């Protein structure tokens, strides 16, 4: 049925339908039907726009937190380094050498095809990732320092890749919420390296190793609070392979 050439509102509704839905329904002819139809379309567009905006903002915040080193670490049995000093990059480099030696032993064709022939690691440090938690430097700064340390010894990132096997997170090692974020209760090896912060605080309050002691107490709290309490007692059970090493001045 052809519409009169002077039907302005009909032409406007046709244009609205084509722009919004990409089609045209000729059965909607009454004014009230057109108003309801347009209201439903506009409400749907607003709802979809809001949902897309929320999803986009959530993904953007997650990626920003990941780039800034504030996201959660989902690891178990890893090596955790709390703090940062001049010896930290060298410790990471030695762990990378240890990891390289173990991986080279299992790169033979028969050990690749048959897992039961593979050589087990001499220590969990060589097998699991290394996580570093520190708030005095940005994630990018710590990555660049470790990359430069690897380059000094011609240590390539084929077997120990920064970002996958060496993970950096920004946070306070003395705060329990930051320790939970790096899964301190799931770690097998913990190394506390807070000597630089100790030296700064000693100048202020003349109390040696204050930051290290606070960090150690926070780790103890995490281990006991996340452990499984035995029936009838206050003793908590945790990973029997757990080792905690504290560097002091």
N, C-alpha and C positions, 0 to 999 in steps of 0.2 A: 504494500500500500504506500503510495507516494504521499509525502507530507507537503503541506502548503509551503510555498516559498517564504511566507512571512512568519512562520512559526519560529520565532527567535528562541524561546525557552526550550523548545524541542531540539533545536540545533545546539544550544548550549549544553543540554543534558547529553546529547550524543557525543559531543566533544569531550565532556567530562568522563564518560564511560570509556571512550577509546584511550584517553590519556592514562586513566587509573588502572583499568583492567585489561586493556588491549583488545577489547571486543565491544559488541553492542547488542543489547537485548531489546527487541522491538515490542515486547509484550508489556513493558512498563510505560504506561501512557498517562496514568492519573498523577496529579500533583502530590498527593499524600504518599503514594508509592515511591515516587522519585525522591521525596525528602527522606523517607526511611532508608532507601537504598543508598543515597549519598552519605547519610549519617553513619551507616554501618561500614561503608568503605573507608571513610575518614577515620573512624575509631580504630578500624583494623590497621590502617597505615600508622597511626600513632603508637599502638601497642607494639607492632613489629619494630618500629624505629627505636622505642625504648628498650626492648629486649636486645636488639643489635648493639645499642650503645652500652648497655650493661655488660654484655659479653666482651665487647671490644675493650672496655675499661678494665675488666678483670684480667684479660690476657695481657694487656699493656702493663698493668701493675705487677703481674707475675714475672714477665720478662725483665722489667726494670729491677725488681728485687733480685732476680737471678744474676743480672749483670753487675749489680752493686754488691753481691755477696751476702744478701740477707735472707735467702730462701733456705728451706729446711733440707738437711742432708739425710737421705734415705739409704744408709749403709749399716752394715752389721759386721762386727769382727775387724773393723778398720783400725788404723793407727791414727791417734789424735794428738796433735801438737798444740798446746795452749800457750799463747804468747809468741813473742818474736824478739830475737836479739841477733848479733852478728854471726852466731853459730847456726842459726836456724836454716839458712840456705844450704850450708854444707851438710847438715844432717839430712836434709831432703835429698841432696845429691848422693850421699852414701847409701841411702835407702834405694835410690834409683839404680845404683851399681849392683846392689844386692839383688834387686828384682831382675836386672838384666842377666846376671849369672844364672839365676834359676830358670828363667825363660829360655835361655840359650840351650840349657840341658834338655829341654822338652821340645826343641824344634826339629828333631830328627823325624823322618817320615814315618817310622814305625810307632813312635810315641804320639804322633799326631793322629794316626789311624786307630791305635789301641790305647784307650785312656789308662788301662791298668798297668801299662808299662811306664807311665810318666813318673818322673822323680818328684816326690812330695817336697814342698818347701821346708827349709830348715827352720824357718820362723814365720809366723803369720804376717810379720812386717813385710816380707818379700811378696806375699800373695795378694794382700788386700790393699785398697787405696789409702792414701795419706790425706788427712783433713787438717787444715790449719785454721785456728780461730784467733783473731787479733783485731783490735779496734784502733791501733795507732797508725795504720796505713790503709789505703784503699785496696780493693781486690786487684785492680790493674797494676798498682805499684808492686805488690807482692809477686804477681805473676811475672812482671818484667825482671825483677831481681833474681828469681829462680831460673828464668830462661837464660839470663846472663851467666849465672853460676853453672848451668849445664853446658853452655857454649865454651866456657873456659877449659873444660875437660873433654871437649868434643863428644859430649853425651847427647845423642840424638833422642828425639821424643817418639821413637817408633814403639818402644816397649813401655816407657813411662811417659804418658802424655799428660801435659798440664791441662787441667779442666776435667779430665776423666779419671786419671790415676792420682793426680795431685789436685786436691780441691781446696779452694780458699773461701773462707767465710769471714765477714766482718762482724765482730761482736766482742763483748767484755767477757773474758774467761773467768772472771770472779762471780758472774751472775748465773744463777741456776737456769733461768729461762733460755739464755744463750747456749748453755751446755746441753740442754735438752734439744735445741735446734740442730746441733751437730751430733746428736745421738751419742753423748758421752757414756750413757749407761749401756750402750751396745758395743763399745770399743773394746778391743783386746789389748792394745798397748796405748798408754797415755804418757806423754812427755810434757812436763811443765817447764816452760822457759820464760819466766817473768823477771829475769834479773835486771833488765833495763828499767822496768817500772819500779822494782825494789830500790834501785839506786836513786831514782827521782823522789820516791816517798821517804827514803832515809834522810835526805837533805831537809825535808819538811818536819818530820816528827821524830827523827833519830831512832826509829824502830826498824831493825834490819829484817829483810825478807817478809815484809808485811803483805805485799801483793801475792807472793808465792803461797803464804799460809792461808790467805783468804781463798785463793784458787783451789788449794788442796782441800780445804774444808767444804767448798762448794762441790767438788768432785765426790768427796765422801758422802755428802748429802744426797747427790744424785744416785750414787751406787746403792745406798741403803734404801732410798725411797722407791726406786724402780726395781729393786730386788724382790724376790718372792719370800715373804716371811714364813719361817717354818712353824708348824703348829705347836703351840705351847711355849713359844720362845720369841725373843726379839731379834734373833740372828737372821740376817738376810742372806740368801744364796745368789750368787752371780757367776759369771764366766770363770771357771777355774784357771783359765790361761791368762787372766787379767794381770797385767804388769803396769805399775805406775812409777815413773822415774821423775824425780824432782831435781832440777838444776838450781844450786844455791851459789851465792857469791863466795 
